Amino acid sequence: MVDVTAPDNILISGRLAGGGVVSAHVASIPWAGSGYRMEIYGREGTLVATSDDSPQLGPVQLHGVRNGDGLAVLDMPEHHTYAAEGMPEGAPYNVGQLYYLFSQAIRVEKKGHPDFDTAVDLHRFIDSIRKASDEGREIKVQPREE
């Protein structure tokens, strides 16, 4: 037996700069986990992405509804497919999609791909979450000035 030295469950709740509410639960469950699920609720509908594993490792199923009841399976539009034809499903396909988008962003010098500043922002965010938990209070995270 080895003692756990890192958090295996993280709960986050807050309000985005634009007023939207966020609630996230990230867990590393060693047995019989429920997989990945992301739900987005908007004024006109709902989107739900699910996977049996982390979204980068396996296929992701997308469901949605607009102005109605009951989620329906949504097919991914062809213009959102970037991996090479014949790419195996699962992790190779998902990572292939990411590498393609990353290379395109570099090629056209387009902002939006992760860089060193993105990593710094992520670590500041994680440090703020840890501080809020340690102090038992709300911490306001200010976006970095561009």
VENBEL-V316678 format. One line per field, one symbol per residue. burial: I if it has 24 or more other C-alpha atoms within 12 Angstrom, else O. A space follows every 50 residues. Layout:
BEGIN
burial->???
END
This chain:
BEGIN
burial->OOOOOOOOOOOOOOOOOOOOOOOOOOOOOOOOOOIIIIOOOOOOOIIIII OOIIIOOOIIIIIIOOOOOOOOOOOOOOOOOOIOOOOOOOOOIIOIIOOO IOOOOOOOOOOOOOOOOOOOOOOOOOOOIOOOOOOOOOOOOOOOOO
END
